[in-house]
């Protein structure tokens, strides 16, 4: 088994640490990073050996990564083992993560907010709370509409749009259509 280069070890270690900050297990983050940077398909035994993890931890991590749609299962002709690969296109990875976070985090919040807004306020406190929830609901709905528009764009268009960011702001400032808030806070 080839040992990992210092470059790969550094990336894998960092990705594991960052993964824990993003709400995923450090081990899962390291497994993903290894699969992502590997020039060849890896099976669970390969992953366990490279990362010095138990086979059980690797299996659980691979299941989680499959549930997030971040790794795909592959079979090689004449080999009964399961191999794994990660998309290498950063835009595809970002889209997948954004879609999954939306499905797991945003949609349940929107559902709760919709239900809360259907309630009849029982007091002034409830009315105030509901008004604040409406503001949150409306913002999230607007962001999700924008997100849907962005998700339909190809990577080249997204890159152009992102590069235009500050230019669009300056144009809107010039035409008086945008107000800049000092310190970035309204």
C-alpha positions as CSV (number, residue, x, y, z in Angstrom):
1,X,0.0,0.0,0.0
2,X,1.4,3.4,-1.0
3,X,1.9,5.8,1.8
4,X,0.3,9.2,1.5
5,X,2.5,12.2,0.5
6,X,2.9,15.1,3.0
7,X,0.7,17.2,0.7
8,X,-2.1,14.6,0.7
9,X,-1.8,14.1,4.5
10,X,-2.0,17.8,5.1
11,X,-5.2,18.2,3.0
12,X,-6.8,15.1,4.5
13,X,-6.0,16.3,8.1
14,X,-7.3,19.8,7.4
15,X,-10.4,18.5,5.7
16,X,-11.2,16.3,8.7
17,X,-10.8,19.3,11.1
18,X,-12.9,21.5,8.9
19,X,-15.5,18.8,8.5
20,X,-16.1,18.8,12.3
21,X,-16.8,22.6,12.0
22,X,-19.2,22.0,9.2
23,X,-21.2,19.5,11.2
24,X,-19.8,16.2,10.0
25,X,-17.6,13.7,11.8
26,X,-13.9,14.3,11.5
27,X,-13.4,10.7,10.3
28,X,-16.0,11.2,7.6
29,X,-14.3,14.4,6.4
30,X,-10.9,12.6,6.2
31,X,-12.4,9.6,4.3
32,X,-14.0,12.0,1.8
33,X,-10.7,14.0,1.4
34,X,-8.8,10.8,0.7
35,X,-11.3,9.6,-1.9
36,X,-11.3,13.1,-3.4
37,X,-7.5,13.4,-3.9
38,X,-6.8,9.8,-4.7
39,X,-5.8,9.3,-8.4
40,X,-7.3,5.7,-8.2
41,X,-10.5,4.2,-7.0
42,X,-10.3,3.0,-3.4
43,X,-12.1,0.3,-1.6
44,X,-13.0,0.3,2.1
45,X,-9.9,-1.8,3.0
46,X,-7.6,0.7,1.1
47,X,-9.2,3.6,2.9
48,X,-8.8,1.9,6.3
49,X,-5.1,1.1,5.6
50,X,-4.3,4.6,4.3
51,X,-6.0,6.4,7.2
52,X,-5.3,3.8,9.9
53,X,-9.0,3.7,10.7
54,X,-11.0,0.6,11.7
55,X,-12.9,-1.1,8.9
56,X,-16.2,-0.4,10.8
57,X,-15.5,3.3,11.0
58,X,-14.7,3.4,7.3
59,X,-17.9,1.5,6.4
60,X,-20.0,3.9,8.5
61,X,-18.3,6.9,7.0
62,X,-18.8,5.6,3.5
63,X,-22.5,5.1,4.2
64,X,-22.8,8.7,5.4
65,X,-20.9,10.0,2.4
66,X,-23.2,8.1,0.1
67,X,-26.3,9.5,1.9
68,X,-24.9,13.0,1.2
69,X,-24.3,11.9,-2.4
70,X,-20.6,12.9,-2.1
71,X,-19.2,9.5,-3.1
72,X,-20.3,7.0,-5.7
73,X,-20.0,3.3,-5.5
74,X,-18.1,1.6,-8.4
75,X,-17.4,-2.0,-9.3
76,X,-14.4,-3.1,-11.3
77,X,-14.6,-6.0,-13.7
78,X,-13.6,-9.3,-12.0
79,X,-13.4,-7.7,-8.6
80,X,-16.2,-8.3,-6.1
81,X,-15.1,-5.4,-3.8
82,X,-16.9,-2.1,-3.8
83,X,-14.8,0.9,-4.8
84,X,-15.6,4.6,-4.2
85,X,-15.0,7.8,-6.1
86,X,-15.8,11.4,-5.5
87,X,-16.7,14.0,-8.1
88,X,-13.6,16.0,-9.0
89,X,-15.5,19.1,-10.3
90,X,-15.6,21.7,-7.4
91,X,-18.9,23.2,-8.8
92,X,-20.6,19.7,-8.8
93,X,-19.5,19.2,-5.2
94,X,-20.7,22.6,-4.1
95,X,-24.1,22.0,-5.8
96,X,-24.5,18.6,-4.2
97,X,-23.6,20.0,-0.7
98,X,-25.9,23.0,-1.2
99,X,-28.8,20.8,-2.3
100,X,-28.3,18.4,0.6
101,X,-28.1,21.2,3.2
102,X,-31.2,22.6,1.7
103,X,-33.0,19.3,2.0
104,X,-31.8,18.6,5.5
105,X,-31.8,22.0,7.1
106,X,-33.7,24.7,5.1
107,X,-36.8,22.8,4.0
108,X,-37.7,21.6,7.5
109,X,-37.2,25.2,8.8
110,X,-39.5,26.6,6.1
111,X,-42.1,23.9,6.8
112,X,-42.1,24.8,10.5
113,X,-42.3,28.5,9.7
114,X,-45.2,28.0,7.3
115,X,-47.1,26.1,10.0
116,X,-46.3,28.8,12.6
117,X,-47.6,31.5,10.2
118,X,-50.9,29.6,9.8
119,X,-51.5,29.7,13.5
120,X,-53.8,32.4,15.0
121,X,-51.8,34.4,17.5
122,X,-53.1,33.9,21.0
123,X,-51.5,37.1,22.4
124,X,-49.6,40.2,21.5
125,X,-46.3,38.4,22.2
126,X,-47.4,35.7,19.7
127,X,-48.3,38.3,17.1
128,X,-44.9,39.9,17.4
129,X,-43.1,36.5,17.3
130,X,-45.2,35.6,14.2
131,X,-44.2,38.9,12.5
132,X,-40.6,38.1,13.1
133,X,-41.1,34.6,11.8
134,X,-42.8,36.0,8.7
135,X,-39.7,38.1,8.0
136,X,-37.4,35.1,8.4
137,X,-39.8,33.0,6.2
138,X,-39.8,35.6,3.5
139,X,-36.1,36.0,3.4
140,X,-35.5,32.2,3.3
141,X,-38.1,31.9,0.5
142,X,-36.4,34.7,-1.5
143,X,-33.0,33.0,-1.0
144,X,-34.4,29.7,-2.1
145,X,-35.9,31.2,-5.2
146,X,-32.5,32.7,-6.0
147,X,-30.8,29.4,-5.1
148,X,-33.0,27.6,-7.6
149,X,-32.1,30.1,-10.3
150,X,-28.4,29.7,-9.6
151,X,-28.6,25.9,-9.5
152,X,-29.9,26.0,-13.2
153,X,-26.8,27.8,-14.4
154,X,-23.8,26.0,-15.7
155,X,-20.4,26.4,-14.1
156,X,-19.0,28.9,-16.7
157,X,-22.0,31.2,-16.2
158,X,-21.7,30.9,-12.4
159,X,-18.0,31.9,-12.6
160,X,-18.9,34.9,-14.7
161,X,-21.6,35.9,-12.3
162,X,-19.3,35.6,-9.3
163,X,-16.6,37.6,-11.0
164,X,-19.2,40.3,-11.7
165,X,-20.2,40.6,-8.1
166,X,-18.4,43.9,-7.1
167,X,-19.0,45.3,-10.6
168,X,-22.7,44.9,-10.3
169,X,-22.7,46.5,-6.9
170,X,-20.7,49.5,-8.2
171,X,-23.2,49.8,-11.1
172,X,-26.2,49.7,-8.7
173,X,-24.5,52.3,-6.5
174,X,-23.9,54.5,-9.6
175,X,-27.5,54.3,-10.6
176,X,-28.7,54.9,-7.0
177,X,-30.4,51.4,-6.8
178,X,-28.3,50.2,-3.9
179,X,-27.4,51.6,-0.6
180,X,-24.1,50.5,1.0
181,X,-24.2,50.0,4.7
182,X,-21.1,51.0,6.7
183,X,-19.4,48.1,8.3
184,X,-21.5,45.6,6.3
185,X,-24.4,45.7,8.8
186,X,-27.7,47.3,8.3
